[in-house]
């Protein structure tokens, strides 16, 4: 949204011109109104929110930032929230309810008029947030496999009335078990004499209620689905997950890897709370601090090296930095490869062999260049000239193999390899780098 | 796919048991066959590929890894490729064609029997790969706004026959300009007496052929669409982009940020080519090397400091590492916030203020802890005891503000802020950190 438009809306709020505001809001898509509310100050957003019809308000609140949503929910009466939940898909309603405490949840549930909707929400709240059950909604068109196509069409028409959009029709047997699916396309291209079970695609791809969300995302991505049906432990159809919810998951997963690699333990991008911001970052900084102190102890044991060759100290940042950079590169490639399934932890040795060759090329180039620089600066006979280059070579090789090995081993141990990247790899490489540097210098002295 | 199954398939290939293999492949989804081919050795994958029907082969090749696809395309005759392109959606066909050189492209095009398909592919190849035009396909159901609903249904039926799936029907006027859209749902719920233009949703969300892909992804994500229509400069409907292609884009974009932050300039995850692997990594390593040499020069100018307090050298890794860690955290949060629109470059000072408070808390905690350690180790009067802690405090504050500022300024200058994270921020913070450390020590001595 253009900033001029936001200024205009701000002015209208100040002037209390509700008619003009309402006519502007009428023109906007709920997602745009949500974007507007995210940009405005809290009181202004509240003002806009109060002007909206229940149905639009429901669509807007689903699209708001976590922070803005929380602020609005806190000041909205439970009765109003209940009315708006009625207009939401159950998956969106549940996502919103999860942010509230139990008392508020119960208060809102008691105000929901549609008992079926309230029941669905209560049921869905029981599932673990990180599983298919926690992400699914119950809005879907479901028909029995024994219906004829005209009966099916009639049934669909009745069910579709209440829904925003439908893309698939799910087919169940008399025991409510998922038997098939057909894309809406079939509705208009199939001969009307057939029975549903003869037209449907049998054994559709589905997920279980306890399938982890990242697997659901992989399935939807792999099979290019628009929605995936969710079944319980005995195969009964209990819900569906749509691609838009999964897309958020794909983005969050990729962002999470990046955050972990950057030493941030939880998603605090939009969080204004200083305590949460600090607790997300301090742990890695403290581990980095311990690494630094550890390094100071190691270096303290090599007093004699620095006394004999005081110029050795100048190359500490170069050795440490190079190890960190190389290790970060190797581990990032492995973590991403494992996450998007282009790499398999079974192929560990193949990957290490590949990384070793790349490392060898980089190690030779970097050591040679630094050798030339030091040759000019200190002369060919100075210990530092060859000790720094030999150390760099060893550090690049070590950091590269270590950065590949650690995430692959973690994956095999079923530990999220993303936690190994960034700070952990950097700090370990820094310490090992110092040990290599001091060791080689002592050997050469 | 389970490794036992892969072993079984390997054995069948060795035994040349094509009948059994074909019956296994018949049971598999094309995406699963692609996954299988990615796992197998090149010759084995080739063997499997040759057993497939043209239509399945087309679906499989679309789903293959870049590497595996390239290998298979190189050994498949142009005539066979042409036959398979005929079964693909034009967007998939174009994506595949882009990997081939011009001669091969022309050879394949000359073999495509469906002239319309060939023409569409030629037209689509002209668009820039990173725009909506380069990602769109031409398969869609399009009806004129003046049709009656029964006419429309008939038209849809005819067009849908040739398509895998349809989710929206696009409505155009006599000049082929996009006028509206209706979800398939309307097909079954709308009264048959209406004209298309009275049932459709007017002014649908659309993108232009030259809209950058990341904007297309944002639009599809924001409005929760399953597909978005693409129009040319005068509003004529020329194609559509589906959510599955955009999901790949969302993942790639998030992965790209992470790679840049890790000092990898192009996507080389699955690339076995050593030259490409090296050129993707060496630039940042060389910049890191220059940074390290730069640091050695800076430290070389403070000989007197190290002579007076030789224990100062031991804290070089701690100071450099902490600056790097803090800077990486701050810049990663800003880069992600800017990429997913939760942060706006206009709010630079608000973000810096927020980061400064978090930095202050972290700086105080880290400096205090290190002070206590050094107090015990060197005593309260040693220069190193307070110089290291004061430097750490300054470095954390600087690195945090610098890491926030740089990506925000780049965003304002319309330069991708992701290039600022990782190596650049780490190296700069390392150098500035040394300057701060030396400067403060000189002042305190």
Contacts between the chains, C-beta under 8 A, distances in Angstrom:
chain1	res1	chain2	res2	distance
A	3	B	346	7.3
A	29	B	205	7.5
A	29	B	223	6.5
A	31	B	222	4.9
A	31	B	223	5.4
A	31	B	224	7.7
A	35	B	222	7.6
A	39	B	344	7.6
A	63	B	222	7.8
A	65	B	342	6.4
A	153	B	188	6.3
A	156	B	188	5.7
A	157	B	188	5.4
A	157	B	189	5.5
A	160	B	185	5.2
A	160	B	188	6.2
A	160	B	189	5.3
A	161	B	189	6.3
A	163	B	185	7.1
A	165	B	183	5.0
A	165	B	185	5.9
A	165	B	226	7.9
A	166	B	183	7.7
A	166	B	184	7.3
A	166	B	185	5.1
A	167	B	167	5.7
A	167	B	184	7.4
A	167	B	226	6.6
A	183	B	165	5.0
A	183	B	166	7.7
A	184	B	166	7.3
A	184	B	167	7.4
A	184	B	184	4.3
A	184	B	185	7.7
A	184	B	187	7.6
A	184	B	188	7.9
A	185	B	160	5.3
A	185	B	163	7.1
A	185	B	165	5.9
A	185	B	166	5.1
A	185	B	184	7.7
A	187	B	184	7.6
A	187	B	187	7.1
A	187	B	188	6.1
A	188	B	153	6.3
A	188	B	156	5.7
A	188	B	157	5.4
A	188	B	160	6.3
A	188	B	184	8.0
A	188	B	187	6.1
A	189	B	157	5.6
A	189	B	160	5.4
A	189	B	161	6.4
A	205	B	29	7.5
A	220	B	247	8.0
A	221	B	244	7.4
A	221	B	247	5.8
A	221	B	248	7.7
A	221	B	251	7.8
A	222	B	31	4.9
A	222	B	35	7.6
A	222	B	63	7.8
A	223	B	29	6.5
A	223	B	31	5.4
A	224	B	31	7.7
A	224	B	242	8.0
A	224	B	244	4.0
A	226	B	165	7.9
A	226	B	167	6.6
A	226	B	226	5.3
A	226	B	243	6.9
A	242	B	224	7.9
A	243	B	226	6.9
A	243	B	243	5.4
A	243	B	244	7.9
A	243	B	247	7.3
A	244	B	221	7.4
A	244	B	224	4.0
A	244	B	243	7.9
A	246	B	247	7.8
A	247	B	220	8.0
A	247	B	221	5.8
A	247	B	243	7.3
A	247	B	246	7.8
A	247	B	247	5.7
A	247	B	250	6.1
A	248	B	221	7.7
A	250	B	247	6.1
A	250	B	250	5.9
A	250	B	251	5.4
A	250	B	254	7.9
A	251	B	221	7.8
A	251	B	250	5.4
A	251	B	251	7.8
A	251	B	254	5.8
A	251	B	340	6.7
A	254	B	250	7.9
A	254	B	251	5.7
A	254	B	254	3.2
A	254	B	255	5.7
A	254	B	258	6.9
A	255	B	254	5.7
A	255	B	336	5.5
A	255	B	340	7.3
A	257	B	258	5.9
A	258	B	254	6.9
A	258	B	257	5.8
A	258	B	258	4.0
A	258	B	261	6.2
A	258	B	332	6.2
A	258	B	336	6.6
A	259	B	332	6.3
A	259	B	333	7.9
A	259	B	336	7.2
A	261	B	258	6.3
A	261	B	261	6.7
A	261	B	262	6.4
A	261	B	332	7.8
A	262	B	261	6.4
A	262	B	328	4.8
A	262	B	329	5.6
A	262	B	331	7.8
A	262	B	332	3.4
A	262	B	333	7.9
A	262	B	421	7.7
A	263	B	325	5.6
A	263	B	328	6.2
A	263	B	329	5.2
A	264	B	329	5.5
A	264	B	332	6.4
A	264	B	333	6.7
A	268	B	333	7.0
A	269	B	333	5.5
A	269	B	336	5.8
A	269	B	337	4.8
A	269	B	340	7.8
A	269	B	342	5.6
A	269	B	343	7.0
A	270	B	337	7.0
A	270	B	342	4.8
A	270	B	343	7.5
A	272	B	354	6.6
A	274	B	357	5.5
A	274	B	358	6.0
A	274	B	361	6.6
A	277	B	354	7.6
A	277	B	358	4.5
A	278	B	358	5.7
A	278	B	361	4.9
A	278	B	362	6.3
A	281	B	326	8.0
A	281	B	329	5.1
A	281	B	358	7.0
A	281	B	362	6.4
A	282	B	361	7.9
A	282	B	362	5.8
A	282	B	365	6.6
A	284	B	325	6.4
A	284	B	329	7.5
A	285	B	322	6.9
A	285	B	325	5.7
A	285	B	326	6.6
A	285	B	329	7.8
A	285	B	362	5.8
A	285	B	366	6.1
A	286	B	365	7.9
A	286	B	366	7.3
A	286	B	369	7.6
A	288	B	321	5.3
A	288	B	322	5.9
A	288	B	325	4.6
A	289	B	318	7.0
A	289	B	322	6.6
A	289	B	366	5.5
A	289	B	369	6.6
A	289	B	370	6.6
A	291	B	317	7.7
A	291	B	318	7.9
A	291	B	321	6.4
A	292	B	315	7.2
A	292	B	317	5.5
A	292	B	318	2.7
A	292	B	319	7.5
A	292	B	321	5.2
A	292	B	322	6.4
A	293	B	318	6.4
A	293	B	370	7.2
A	293	B	373	6.0
A	295	B	314	7.5
A	295	B	317	4.0
A	295	B	318	6.5
A	295	B	321	8.0
A	296	B	314	3.9
A	296	B	315	5.5
A	296	B	317	7.3
A	296	B	318	6.1
A	297	B	314	7.9
A	299	B	313	6.6
A	299	B	314	4.5
A	299	B	317	7.7
A	300	B	311	7.3
A	300	B	314	5.3
A	303	B	310	7.6
A	306	B	310	6.5
A	306	B	313	6.3
A	307	B	310	7.9
A	310	B	303	7.7
A	310	B	306	6.5
A	310	B	307	7.9
A	311	B	300	7.4
A	313	B	299	6.6
A	313	B	306	6.3
A	313	B	313	4.0
A	313	B	316	7.0
A	314	B	295	7.5
A	314	B	296	3.9
A	314	B	297	7.9
A	314	B	299	4.5
A	314	B	300	5.4
A	315	B	292	7.2
A	315	B	296	5.5
A	316	B	313	7.0
A	316	B	316	4.5
A	316	B	317	6.1
A	317	B	291	7.8
A	317	B	292	5.5
A	317	B	295	4.0
A	317	B	296	7.3
A	317	B	299	7.7
A	317	B	316	6.1
A	317	B	317	7.6
A	317	B	320	5.1
A	317	B	430	5.8
A	317	B	434	6.6
A	318	B	289	7.0
A	318	B	291	8.0
A	318	B	292	2.7
A	318	B	293	6.5
A	318	B	295	6.5
A	318	B	296	6.1
A	319	B	292	7.5
A	320	B	317	5.1
A	320	B	320	6.6
A	320	B	321	7.1
A	321	B	288	5.4
A	321	B	291	6.5
A	321	B	292	5.2
A	321	B	295	7.9
A	321	B	320	7.1
A	321	B	324	7.9
A	321	B	426	7.5
A	321	B	427	7.0
A	321	B	430	6.0
A	322	B	285	6.9
A	322	B	288	5.9
A	322	B	289	6.6
A	322	B	292	6.4
A	324	B	321	8.0
A	324	B	324	7.3
A	324	B	426	7.5
A	325	B	263	5.6
A	325	B	284	6.4
A	325	B	285	5.7
A	325	B	288	4.6
A	325	B	423	6.1
A	325	B	426	7.7
A	326	B	285	6.6
A	328	B	262	4.8
A	328	B	263	6.2
A	328	B	422	7.4
A	329	B	262	5.6
A	329	B	263	5.2
A	329	B	264	5.5
A	329	B	281	5.1
A	329	B	284	7.5
A	329	B	285	7.8
A	331	B	262	7.8
A	332	B	258	6.3
A	332	B	259	6.3
A	332	B	261	7.9
A	332	B	262	3.4
A	332	B	264	6.4
A	333	B	259	7.9
A	333	B	262	7.9
A	333	B	264	6.7
A	333	B	268	7.0
A	333	B	269	5.5
A	336	B	255	5.6
A	336	B	258	6.6
A	336	B	259	7.2
A	336	B	269	5.8
A	337	B	269	4.8
A	337	B	270	7.1
A	340	B	251	6.7
A	340	B	255	7.3
A	340	B	269	7.8
A	342	B	65	6.3
A	342	B	269	5.6
A	342	B	270	4.8
A	343	B	269	7.0
A	343	B	270	7.5
A	344	B	39	7.6
A	346	B	3	7.3
A	354	B	272	6.6
A	354	B	277	7.6
A	357	B	274	5.5
A	358	B	274	6.0
A	358	B	277	4.5
A	358	B	278	5.7
A	358	B	281	7.0
A	361	B	274	6.6
A	361	B	278	4.9
A	361	B	282	7.9
A	362	B	278	6.3
A	362	B	281	6.4
A	362	B	282	5.8
A	362	B	285	5.8
A	365	B	282	6.6
A	365	B	286	7.9
A	366	B	285	6.1
A	366	B	286	7.3
A	366	B	289	5.5
A	369	B	286	7.6
A	369	B	289	6.6
A	370	B	289	6.5
A	370	B	293	7.2
A	373	B	293	6.0
A	421	B	262	7.7
A	422	B	328	7.3
A	423	B	325	6.1
A	426	B	321	7.4
A	426	B	324	7.5
A	426	B	325	7.7
A	427	B	321	7.0
A	430	B	317	5.8
A	430	B	321	6.0
A	434	B	317	6.6
